[in-house]
Amino acid sequence: LYAQIFSTPEILPSVLGAQCIQHVGRLSLNYAQIVRHVCHVRSQVREIKYCVTHAIASPEAIADRHIVELTLHDGRTAALEVLCYMRLAQGRIAELFESSQVLRGDEALGVLATAVE
């Protein structure tokens, strides 16, 4: 799902509820900001890979730990660990809570986890 969202952001309306909120640290992004975030990351990244290492799901929620490996157009790289909890409603993501940290590579790339521009 993560790779599909970043490779084809046109699917966002079928994945996210119209009132979806993404909480990352002290920030909260609304639906429009989430879309801007996805588009911004796509514009900065030459290659992005995801590996879900742990996941659990119920009809109302999904929780996972995933590793994101990024390569920017300028050649900088980083691997980020992301802990994610998604609350589901009506078959779409209604709310996300994420916490991330840079595991290796360029620490400055950790800001991409919340960047909208």
C-alpha beads as a LAMMPS data file, in Angstrom:
LAMMPS data file: protein, C-alpha beads

117 atoms
116 bonds

1 atom types
1 bond types

-500.0 500.0 xlo xhi
-500.0 500.0 ylo yhi
-500.0 500.0 zlo zhi

Masses

1 110.0

Atoms # bond

1 1 1 0.000 0.000 0.000
2 1 1 2.767 2.489 0.905
3 1 1 4.627 1.996 -2.366
4 1 1 1.369 2.224 -4.305
5 1 1 0.419 5.529 -2.650
6 1 1 3.753 7.133 -3.486
7 1 1 3.927 5.728 -7.006
8 1 1 0.288 6.509 -7.844
9 1 1 -1.047 9.315 -5.606
10 1 1 -4.255 9.338 -7.666
11 1 1 -5.396 6.407 -5.497
12 1 1 -5.455 8.562 -2.347
13 1 1 -9.219 9.271 -2.530
14 1 1 -9.907 5.522 -2.486
15 1 1 -7.532 4.945 0.456
16 1 1 -8.018 7.998 2.694
17 1 1 -11.269 9.276 4.100
18 1 1 -12.087 12.861 3.084
19 1 1 -11.590 14.033 6.688
20 1 1 -8.426 11.989 7.273
21 1 1 -5.899 13.443 9.725
22 1 1 -2.261 12.335 9.978
23 1 1 -0.574 12.960 13.330
24 1 1 3.227 13.026 13.200
25 1 1 4.870 14.178 16.390
26 1 1 3.275 17.505 17.323
27 1 1 2.013 18.092 13.775
28 1 1 -1.392 17.182 12.389
29 1 1 -1.900 17.147 8.628
30 1 1 -5.361 17.348 7.092
31 1 1 -6.331 15.556 3.874
32 1 1 -5.057 18.346 1.578
33 1 1 -1.749 18.517 3.465
34 1 1 -1.348 14.725 3.253
35 1 1 -1.771 14.940 -0.527
36 1 1 0.807 17.780 -0.658
37 1 1 3.165 15.697 1.505
38 1 1 2.940 12.715 -0.864
39 1 1 3.519 14.934 -3.920
40 1 1 6.430 16.745 -2.244
41 1 1 8.165 13.510 -1.260
42 1 1 7.682 12.154 -4.799
43 1 1 9.318 15.289 -6.225
44 1 1 12.371 14.933 -3.956
45 1 1 12.954 11.186 -4.126
46 1 1 14.522 9.249 -6.979
47 1 1 13.831 5.883 -5.370
48 1 1 11.733 4.805 -2.396
49 1 1 11.425 1.284 -0.975
50 1 1 9.205 0.001 1.806
51 1 1 9.516 -3.073 3.974
52 1 1 6.772 -3.804 6.509
53 1 1 8.492 -5.713 9.305
54 1 1 5.567 -6.113 11.720
55 1 1 1.833 -5.616 11.288
56 1 1 -1.418 -6.388 13.020
57 1 1 -4.918 -5.623 11.787
58 1 1 -8.519 -5.650 12.883
59 1 1 -11.620 -4.425 11.049
60 1 1 -11.177 -1.026 12.743
61 1 1 -7.407 -0.535 12.722
62 1 1 -4.004 -1.447 11.328
63 1 1 -0.721 -1.022 13.170
64 1 1 2.680 -1.607 11.642
65 1 1 6.398 -1.005 11.755
66 1 1 7.953 -0.358 8.388
67 1 1 11.337 0.676 7.058
68 1 1 11.496 3.297 4.314
69 1 1 14.684 3.505 2.237
70 1 1 15.055 6.765 0.335
71 1 1 17.425 7.924 -2.379
72 1 1 17.082 11.570 -3.341
73 1 1 17.829 12.980 -6.782
74 1 1 21.070 14.435 -5.384
75 1 1 22.231 10.963 -4.277
76 1 1 21.681 11.332 -0.516
77 1 1 20.190 8.266 1.142
78 1 1 18.508 7.353 4.409
79 1 1 16.596 4.523 6.014
80 1 1 13.741 5.536 8.303
81 1 1 11.877 3.374 10.788
82 1 1 8.189 4.289 10.932
83 1 1 5.713 3.124 13.541
84 1 1 2.191 3.634 12.229
85 1 1 -1.292 3.218 13.663
86 1 1 -4.214 3.678 11.254
87 1 1 -7.817 3.978 12.379
88 1 1 -10.229 2.782 9.703
89 1 1 -13.779 3.902 8.978
90 1 1 -16.002 2.983 6.043
91 1 1 -13.181 1.032 4.402
92 1 1 -10.740 3.973 4.355
93 1 1 -8.048 5.384 6.602
94 1 1 -9.718 7.932 8.883
95 1 1 -6.744 8.817 11.066
96 1 1 -3.027 8.001 11.163
97 1 1 -0.535 8.284 13.987
98 1 1 3.119 8.016 12.982
99 1 1 6.443 8.181 14.719
100 1 1 9.683 7.942 12.757
101 1 1 13.420 7.973 13.241
102 1 1 16.405 7.824 10.912
103 1 1 18.135 4.463 11.281
104 1 1 21.025 5.178 8.928
105 1 1 22.118 7.676 6.337
106 1 1 21.535 11.403 6.199
107 1 1 19.819 12.496 9.445
108 1 1 18.541 15.637 7.690
109 1 1 16.247 13.469 5.559
110 1 1 14.143 12.672 8.612
111 1 1 12.180 15.867 7.909
112 1 1 10.698 14.222 4.821
113 1 1 8.411 12.274 7.154
114 1 1 6.332 15.444 7.633
115 1 1 7.400 17.736 4.779
116 1 1 4.651 19.295 2.692
117 1 1 6.859 21.674 0.678

Bonds

1 1 1 2
2 1 2 3
3 1 3 4
4 1 4 5
5 1 5 6
6 1 6 7
7 1 7 8
8 1 8 9
9 1 9 10
10 1 10 11
11 1 11 12
12 1 12 13
13 1 13 14
14 1 14 15
15 1 15 16
16 1 16 17
17 1 17 18
18 1 18 19
19 1 19 20
20 1 20 21
21 1 21 22
22 1 22 23
23 1 23 24
24 1 24 25
25 1 25 26
26 1 26 27
27 1 27 28
28 1 28 29
29 1 29 30
30 1 30 31
31 1 31 32
32 1 32 33
33 1 33 34
34 1 34 35
35 1 35 36
36 1 36 37
37 1 37 38
38 1 38 39
39 1 39 40
40 1 40 41
41 1 41 42
42 1 42 43
43 1 43 44
44 1 44 45
45 1 45 46
46 1 46 47
47 1 47 48
48 1 48 49
49 1 49 50
50 1 50 51
51 1 51 52
52 1 52 53
53 1 53 54
54 1 54 55
55 1 55 56
56 1 56 57
57 1 57 58
58 1 58 59
59 1 59 60
60 1 60 61
61 1 61 62
62 1 62 63
63 1 63 64
64 1 64 65
65 1 65 66
66 1 66 67
67 1 67 68
68 1 68 69
69 1 69 70
70 1 70 71
71 1 71 72
72 1 72 73
73 1 73 74
74 1 74 75
75 1 75 76
76 1 76 77
77 1 77 78
78 1 78 79
79 1 79 80
80 1 80 81
81 1 81 82
82 1 82 83
83 1 83 84
84 1 84 85
85 1 85 86
86 1 86 87
87 1 87 88
88 1 88 89
89 1 89 90
90 1 90 91
91 1 91 92
92 1 92 93
93 1 93 94
94 1 94 95
95 1 95 96
96 1 96 97
97 1 97 98
98 1 98 99
99 1 99 100
100 1 100 101
101 1 101 102
102 1 102 103
103 1 103 104
104 1 104 105
105 1 105 106
106 1 106 107
107 1 107 108
108 1 108 109
109 1 109 110
110 1 110 111
111 1 111 112
112 1 112 113
113 1 113 114
114 1 114 115
115 1 115 116
116 1 116 117
